[in-house]
Amino acid sequence: MSAAGSAGFEGEQSPRGPVRPSGLLDLLNVASIVLDTEGRIGLAVLDTDLRYVSVNPALERLNGIPAEDHLGRTVRELLPQVDADPLEAAARGVLETGRPVVDLPATGRTPADPDEEHAWSVSLYRLEDALGAVLGVAVSIVDVTEQYRTAAEAEGARRRLAAVADASARIGTTLRLDRTAYELADVAVPGLADVAAVDLLDAVVEGRRSTLGPAEPAVLRALAVRADDDARDALRAADPPGRVARYGPDRLVTECVRTGRPVMVARVTREDLGRVARSPEAAELLRRAGVHSYLAVPLIARGEVLGALDLKRIANPLPFDEDDLLLARELAARAALQIDNARWYQNARDTALTLQRSLLPSHPPVTGGLEVASRYQPAGGTSEVGGDWFDVIELTGGRTALVVGDVMGSGIAAAASMGRLRTATNTLAALELDPAQLLGHLERTTAGLDQAIATCLYAVHDPHRRRCLIANAGHLPPVRLRAGRPPELLDLPTGVPLGVGGVAFSTTEVGLEPGDRLVFYTDGLVETRRHPLDERLDALLGLLEGPDRPLEEVCDLLLRTLHEPENSDDVALLIARATPPMR
């Protein structure tokens, strides 16, 4: 230790004579023996330039560098893979203030174990001579890698649990397929990746099973893509939501959905990008964006591969590792079930909606003495299609029957009941019955349906007598608009819904001059959970007030303004304007 003991301090003087740092180093060795009988504490002395003056054998072993190679060099020069900035800043602070620093964390790699990241606890103390002159810094170093890894594993487990809990709360809030996919992408970015895409096999979206052979491409439909602010350049290489794209058999996402196993490329090369992207142009865009790590995890529900969660890192400098893979699989497994539920719900809803639309009439814009316009709006939110309908039926003598109704309930059963009621209404209308009589016969038809209850308005317009005969079965009243007068809700006997029975219906005569308008609608247009019905009916009347406008424009205005996106009921809307009778 004599050579090490004199290095860096020769020539320094004090009023009492030359400083003897070798005595300090002897003390350092004694401390090493007393405090570290097993040789686990690394000890060192740094001069005021933060260069090594001496190290003990334990530090030689920790660093994997002989003692003589330490002398005269700084930590930064000796250990380039250790983050030296906080260590040097702390040492300068100790030199300036004299206040020691205890348990300063440090991480990095040393020649003793170049392939593994280590963690150390570092303490620093200022060294002074008898007169208080600053000589340097004494450093003690303890390897705490095991504790660090244990804490890191615990933090990783906590992070995964937090992410899974977050996913449970945020994924599957609706049964909309695209919304569920976006919720998964939002959970993955930025906590797990800088770019996330959710893609489903196109056959799966259409309700068919998909099995890929080794030489088959994957036909994927993009549902959602999300990028952190620092990674938006990569979006140019992504398939926009809604687009169907074909990925070759050699692409990594194809391998993922074909095998049902994750594919991870911790450090992406240019060649890897060619297998990540769909095309060479997209691969070049990813390269320019700085994609350096890639992970694809299959979305599997009920034993079927639905698609993949595609993850990329750009701004996050760390490559994907096994902990990231574990978290991605947990998120994908949780989201896949929600996506599968949304997929089957959407398929059922599309089927019911197709049935519903096929049962609604296609009427001419002018019938007899009426100009008519109509709309059907499916329910928003998570509800299924309902049983709302309207009809315009030509009768003899230039007369026209106007019908609007609402079967209570939703889904295919409600749509099927609606279809039977509409067919029965058309058949009964051909008999030219009084509206109240027609509703009485329709009541008996409803009684034959399985627990079906429906509301209905049936009106017959006679342009020659300039009147409408209207009967009501539990439905909301129509609105009449006349030039120079405010819109009015017609005062009709409400009656009871079809299917209730026991109460006779009545017919009311309402005048309808040329230019007058009648607005028929179902309750989905005006009823909400947040507003009283009277308030919503007033809003309807307010929108209808003012100068005469094209009927199509009025239909769009009412739906756009009154039918809220989250409304769980569908809407049928029918507007008729009286015209002079045809001769």
MOCOR-V411821 format. One record per residue. RES is the residue in three letters. OMEGA is omega in whole degrees, 0 to 359 (* if undefined). Layout:
BEGIN
((RES | OMEGA) (RES | OMEGA))
END
This chain:
BEGIN
((MET | 185) (SER | 180) (ALA | 179) (ALA | 183) (GLY | 182) (SER | 185) (ALA | 173) (GLY | 183) (PHE | 182) (GLU | 176) (GLY | 178) (GLU | 185) (GLN | 171) (SER | 180) (PRO | 181) (ARG | 181) (GLY | 182) (PRO | 176) (VAL | 180) (ARG | 179) (PRO | 179) (SER | 176) (GLY | 177) (LEU | 181) (LEU | 174) (ASP | 179) (LEU | 179) (LEU | 178) (ASN | 177) (VAL | 179) (ALA | 179) (SER | 182) (ILE | 184) (VAL | 187) (LEU | 190) (ASP | 183) (THR | 180) (GLU | 176) (GLY | 181) (ARG | 182) (ILE | 175) (GLY | 181) (LEU | 180) (ALA | 171) (VAL | 176) (LEU | 177) (ASP | 184) (THR | 172) (ASP | 179) (LEU | 174) (ARG | 183) (TYR | 172) (VAL | 180) (SER | 174) (VAL | 177) (ASN | 182) (PRO | 180) (ALA | 180) (LEU | 174) (GLU | 181) (ARG | 181) (LEU | 182) (ASN | 184) (GLY | 183) (ILE | 179) (PRO | 183) (ALA | 185) (GLU | 179) (ASP | 177) (HIS | 195) (LEU | 177) (GLY | 181) (ARG | 178) (THR | 176) (VAL | 181) (ARG | 181) (GLU | 186) (LEU | 186) (LEU | 184) (PRO | 181) (GLN | 174) (VAL | 179) (ASP | 187) (ALA | 185) (ASP | 180) (PRO | 179) (LEU | 181) (GLU | 179) (ALA | 179) (ALA | 180) (ALA | 178) (ARG | 176) (GLY | 178) (VAL | 178) (LEU | 184) (GLU | 189) (THR | 185) (GLY | 179) (ARG | 181) (PRO | 173) (VAL | 185) (VAL | 175) (ASP | 174) (LEU | 181) (PRO | 176) (ALA | 180) (THR | 177) (GLY | 181) (ARG | 180) (THR | 176) (PRO | 179) (ALA | 180) (ASP | 190) (PRO | 185) (ASP | 183) (GLU | 174) (GLU | 178) (HIS | 177) (ALA | 181) (TRP | 171) (SER | 187) (VAL | 174) (SER | 185) (LEU | 181) (TYR | 179) (ARG | 177) (LEU | 179) (GLU | 173) (ASP | 185) (ALA | 181) (LEU | 177) (GLY | 177) (ALA | 182) (VAL | 181) (LEU | 183) (GLY | 183) (VAL | 171) (ALA | 185) (VAL | 171) (SER | 186) (ILE | 178) (VAL | 177) (ASP | 181) (VAL | 184) (THR | 182) (GLU | 178) (GLN | 180) (TYR | 180) (ARG | 178) (THR | 179) (ALA | 179) (ALA | 178) (GLU | 179) (ALA | 178) (GLU | 177) (GLY | 178) (ALA | 178) (ARG | 180) (ARG | 179) (ARG | 179) (LEU | 179) (ALA | 180) (ALA | 179) (VAL | 177) (ALA | 178) (ASP | 179) (ALA | 180) (SER | 182) (ALA | 190) (ARG | 183) (ILE | 177) (GLY | 179) (THR | 176) (THR | 174) (LEU | 174) (ARG | 186) (LEU | 182) (ASP | 180) (ARG | 180) (THR | 179) (ALA | 179) (TYR | 178) (GLU | 176) (LEU | 180) (ALA | 180) (ASP | 177) (VAL | 184) (ALA | 183) (VAL | 3) (PRO | 186) (GLY | 183) (LEU | 184) (ALA | 175) (ASP | 177) (VAL | 178) (ALA | 176) (ALA | 177) (VAL | 182) (ASP | 175) (LEU | 173) (LEU | 185) (ASP | 178) (ALA | 180) (VAL | 179) (VAL | 182) (GLU | 176) (GLY | 179) (ARG | 175) (ARG | 182) (SER | 174) (THR | 183) (LEU | 172) (GLY | 183) (PRO | 184) (ALA | 183) (GLU | 174) (PRO | 175) (ALA | 177) (VAL | 188) (LEU | 174) (ARG | 179) (ALA | 179) (LEU | 183) (ALA | 173) (VAL | 184) (ARG | 180) (ALA | 173) (ASP | 184) (ASP | 182) (ASP | 184) (ALA | 186) (ARG | 178) (ASP | 181) (ALA | 180) (LEU | 180) (ARG | 179) (ALA | 184) (ALA | 174) (ASP | 180) (PRO | 180) (PRO | 181) (GLY | 182) (ARG | 174) (VAL | 183) (ALA | 180) (ARG | 178) (TYR | 184) (GLY | 181) (PRO | 183) (ASP | 182) (ARG | 184) (LEU | 179) (VAL | 175) (THR | 177) (GLU | 181) (CYS | 183) (VAL | 179) (ARG | 184) (THR | 185) (GLY | 180) (ARG | 180) (PRO | 174) (VAL | 181) (MET | 173) (VAL | 186) (ALA | 181) (ARG | 187) (VAL | 174) (THR | 178) (ARG | 179) (GLU | 178) (ASP | 181) (LEU | 176) (GLY | 178) (ARG | 177) (VAL | 185) (ALA | 180) (ARG | 185) (SER | 176) (PRO | 179) (GLU | 178) (ALA | 177) (ALA | 179) (GLU | 177) (LEU | 178) (LEU | 179) (ARG | 180) (ARG | 180) (ALA | 177) (GLY | 178) (VAL | 183) (HIS | 179) (SER | 189) (TYR | 178) (LEU | 174) (ALA | 182) (VAL | 181) (PRO | 171) (LEU | 186) (ILE | 177) (ALA | 178) (ARG | 176) (GLY | 182) (GLU | 175) (VAL | 182) (LEU | 185) (GLY | 184) (ALA | 168) (LEU | 187) (ASP | 187) (LEU | 178) (LYS | 176) (ARG | 179) (ILE | 181) (ALA | 176) (ASN | 187) (PRO | 184) (LEU | 174) (PRO | 173) (PHE | 178) (ASP | 184) (GLU | 176) (ASP | 177) (ASP | 179) (LEU | 180) (LEU | 180) (LEU | 180) (ALA | 179) (ARG | 179) (GLU | 179) (LEU | 182) (ALA | 180) (ALA | 181) (ARG | 183) (ALA | 185) (ALA | 180) (LEU | 178) (GLN | 178) (ILE | 179) (ASP | 176) (ASN | 180) (ALA | 180) (ARG | 182) (TRP | 177) (TYR | 181) (GLN | 179) (ASN | 179) (ALA | 181) (ARG | 179) (ASP | 178) (THR | 180) (ALA | 180) (LEU | 177) (THR | 177) (LEU | 181) (GLN | 183) (ARG | 180) (SER | 181) (LEU | 180) (LEU | 187) (PRO | 169) (SER | 189) (HIS | 176) (PRO | 182) (PRO | 178) (VAL | 180) (THR | 179) (GLY | 180) (GLY | 182) (LEU | 165) (GLU | 187) (VAL | 173) (ALA | 184) (SER | 176) (ARG | 166) (TYR | 182) (GLN | 177) (PRO | 179) (ALA | 172) (GLY | 177) (GLY | 185) (THR | 184) (SER | 174) (GLU | 175) (VAL | 182) (GLY | 183) (GLY | 179) (ASP | 177) (TRP | 173) (PHE | 178) (ASP | 175) (VAL | 189) (ILE | 178) (GLU | 178) (LEU | 180) (THR | 177) (GLY | 179) (GLY | 180) (ARG | 181) (THR | 173) (ALA | 177) (LEU | 184) (VAL | 169) (VAL | 183) (GLY | 184) (ASP | 174) (VAL | 180) (MET | 183) (GLY | 183) (SER | 177) (GLY | 185) (ILE | 181) (ALA | 179) (ALA | 180) (ALA | 179) (ALA | 177) (SER | 177) (MET | 180) (GLY | 180) (ARG | 178) (LEU | 179) (ARG | 178) (THR | 180) (ALA | 179) (THR | 179) (ASN | 180) (THR | 181) (LEU | 180) (ALA | 180) (ALA | 178) (LEU | 178) (GLU | 178) (LEU | 169) (ASP | 183) (PRO | 180) (ALA | 178) (GLN | 180) (LEU | 179) (LEU | 177) (GLY | 177) (HIS | 180) (LEU | 176) (GLU | 179) (ARG | 175) (THR | 181) (THR | 180) (ALA | 179) (GLY | 178) (LEU | 183) (ASP | 174) (GLN | 181) (ALA | 173) (ILE | 183) (ALA | 169) (THR | 184) (CYS | 168) (LEU | 178) (TYR | 182) (ALA | 175) (VAL | 180) (HIS | 177) (ASP | 184) (PRO | 181) (HIS | 178) (ARG | 178) (ARG | 181) (ARG | 171) (CYS | 170) (LEU | 188) (ILE | 172) (ALA | 188) (ASN | 175) (ALA | 174) (GLY | 185) (HIS | 175) (LEU | 186) (PRO | 175) (PRO | 178) (VAL | 173) (ARG | 178) (LEU | 179) (ARG | 181) (ALA | 177) (GLY | 180) (ARG | 176) (PRO | 177) (PRO | 181) (GLU | 170) (LEU | 182) (LEU | 181) (ASP | 182) (LEU | 169) (PRO | 187) (THR | 185) (GLY | 178) (VAL | 179) (PRO | 174) (LEU | 181) (GLY | 178) (VAL | 175) (GLY | 174) (GLY | 182) (VAL | 180) (ALA | 178) (PHE | 179) (SER | 181) (THR | 178) (THR | 177) (GLU | 182) (VAL | 177) (GLY | 179) (LEU | 180) (GLU | 175) (PRO | 184) (GLY | 176) (ASP | 181) (ARG | 173) (LEU | 180) (VAL | 176) (PHE | 185) (TYR | 173) (THR | 190) (ASP | 179) (GLY | 180) (LEU | 190) (VAL | 184) (GLU | 172) (THR | 178) (ARG | 188) (ARG | 185) (HIS | 173) (PRO | 182) (LEU | 180) (ASP | 179) (GLU | 180) (ARG | 176) (LEU | 175) (ASP | 178) (ALA | 177) (LEU | 180) (LEU | 179) (GLY | 179) (LEU | 182) (LEU | 182) (GLU | 178) (GLY | 184) (PRO | 178) (ASP | 180) (ARG | 176) (PRO | 184) (LEU | 180) (GLU | 179) (GLU | 179) (VAL | 177) (CYS | 181) (ASP | 180) (LEU | 182) (LEU | 180) (LEU | 182) (ARG | 186) (THR | 189) (LEU | 185) (HIS | 185) (GLU | 184) (PRO | 183) (GLU | 181) (ASN | 185) (SER | 179) (ASP | 178) (ASP | 187) (VAL | 165) (ALA | 184) (LEU | 181) (LEU | 179) (ILE | 180) (ALA | 175) (ARG | 179) (ALA | 177) (THR | 177) (PRO | 183) (PRO | 177) (MET | 180) (ARG | *))
END
